[in-house]
Amino acid sequence: MTPQHSDILVIGAGPAGLHAAFYAAWRGLSVRVLEARAEAGGQLGALYPDKRVYDVPGLPGARAAEVIQHLLRQLDGLDTEVRVNTVARSLKRAGSGWRVGTDQGSFTAGAVILAAGLGALLPRAARVPGVDSHPDVRTDLPDPAGLGGRRVLIVGGVPQAARAALDLLEAGATVTLTHSRALFRGDPASLARLETARAAGQLEVLAPARLLGLTPHGAQLEVNSERRTAGADTVLILGGYLPDLSPVQAWPLDWRGEYVPDGPGGCTALDGVWAVGDVAQSGGEFKLISLAFAQAAVAANHAAHHVQPELRVRPGHSSEKR
Ligand SMILES: Cc1cc2nc3c(=O)[nH]c(=O)nc-3n(C[C@H](O)[C@H](O)[C@H](O)COP(=O)(O)OP(=O)(O)OC[C@H]3O[C@@H](n4cnc5c(N)ncnc54)[C@H](O)[C@@H]3O)c2cc1C
């Protein structure tokens, strides 16, 4: 893989995209995965990381975030790159392959596997009075290392808010966590660590509280009917994620609403472009992780054969390989 070229480009690092990446890379190809969010995981990472999933084969009752960790671990040692914060926007022919344009430059590949799910999971915009007055307001998970030593106000009750609070404490930030309700979402271990940090005075929790607005130096809150000022160098407003398919819906894939018609093996109207997971029309109402895995395995092997015709489509059994 070079900085611009890989054998295969996968759009989306949800379960479909990660499993497709594994399969193509395991066949010996280089695979780059473009992911709009700040981290891999698709809906599992963005919308329900704390929930248990009971119908993923081989991982009964695992939390969604754990399912993703396993998928990422399966890429270890293979020629793969997951590029986060990268929204795929354009698709153009490049020789016998394709060029995908993003905000971070363009990438070429012999084949493209579209695993865009419900769409790019982009953070909800921060709609708070005075949001433009504060110099450092963010709406997605930051790199904690970059915020060590700073006063960070985290607003939100989503699992990402609890996780950000713990990561930032560990990075040496002074953290205040606030939410309109008293309850925070997160896996029990994280919530227990939050409570321990709060009880030890390492973390300030203001909840339930109403965020009245931001100021150049922090925020005004209403807690227990009293006005409070919270100083903050950085404000993280974590309000969850909304899917946006529009970046790829201009691609000439014969879209049917939010679905791409897919033929045998996930092939699409474009030669060398496959569709898998929730975005593939053949799954219909079956928006399931297990189906995404199956589609990804089949499409990735077809794509591998397309890029390297000397590779047979059928992968053989992994148990027979070293
Ligand atoms: C609350 C909830 C609970 C669920 N529970 C279950 C369950 O128990 N069992 C089950 O089987 N299924 C469950 N599902 C459904 C399951 O999550 C989906 O079927 C699965 O995530 C589909 O995987 P995917 O990889 O196709 O898409 P997604 O998980 O949506 O991943 C697509 C990824 O592509 C990225 N992307 C999209 N467009 C672009 C672009 N232009 N550029 C770059 N990146 C892009 C997105 O940001 C996202 O990360 C649940 C869904 C929800 C919402």
The ligand as a Gaussian input file, in Angstrom:
#p B3LYP/6-31G(d) Opt

LIG

0 1
 C      -29.658000       0.782000      18.351000
 C      -29.309000      -0.328000      17.376000
 C      -29.204000      -1.620000      17.839000
 C      -28.888000      -2.656000      16.957000
 N      -28.791000      -3.936000      17.436000
 C      -28.445000      -4.937000      16.595000
 C      -28.327000      -6.272000      17.064000
 O      -28.562000      -6.561000      18.241000
 N      -27.980000      -7.236000      16.169000
 C      -27.724000      -6.975000      14.847000
 O      -27.389000      -7.882000      14.103000
 N      -27.841000      -5.708000      14.386000
 C      -28.185000      -4.693000      15.211000
 N      -28.309000      -3.410000      14.721000
 C      -28.080000      -3.180000      13.278000
 C      -26.576000      -3.166000      12.966000
 O      -25.924000      -2.222000      13.778000
 C      -26.361000      -2.848000      11.497000
 O      -27.010000      -3.821000      10.716000
 C      -24.877000      -2.830000      11.165000
 O      -24.216000      -1.831000      11.905000
 C      -24.656000      -2.606000       9.673000
 O      -23.283000      -2.556000       9.454000
 P      -22.662000      -1.743000       8.236000
 O      -21.194000      -1.928000       8.364000
 O      -23.356000      -2.110000       6.998000
 O      -23.060000      -0.207000       8.491000
 P      -22.750000       0.802000       9.692000
 O      -22.628000       0.097000      10.974000
 O      -23.769000       1.864000       9.561000
 O      -21.311000       1.387000       9.329000
 C      -21.148000       2.221000       8.212000
 C      -19.930000       3.099000       8.447000
 O      -19.639000       3.791000       7.239000
 C      -19.287000       5.123000       7.534000
 N      -19.561000       5.925000       6.343000
 C      -20.752000       6.095000       5.720000
 N      -20.620000       6.912000       4.664000
 C      -19.302000       7.246000       4.608000
 C      -18.540000       8.054000       3.736000
 N      -19.098000       8.714000       2.686000
 N      -17.211000       8.187000       3.966000
 C      -16.628000       7.541000       5.014000
 N      -17.320000       6.760000       5.888000
 C      -18.638000       6.616000       5.683000
 C      -20.173000       5.494000       8.714000
 O      -19.655000       6.601000       9.448000
 C      -20.168000       4.180000       9.516000
 O      -19.117000       4.150000      10.451000
 C      -28.652000      -2.377000      15.576000
 C      -28.754000      -1.053000      15.123000
 C      -29.078000      -0.044000      15.999000
 C      -29.178000       1.371000      15.499000

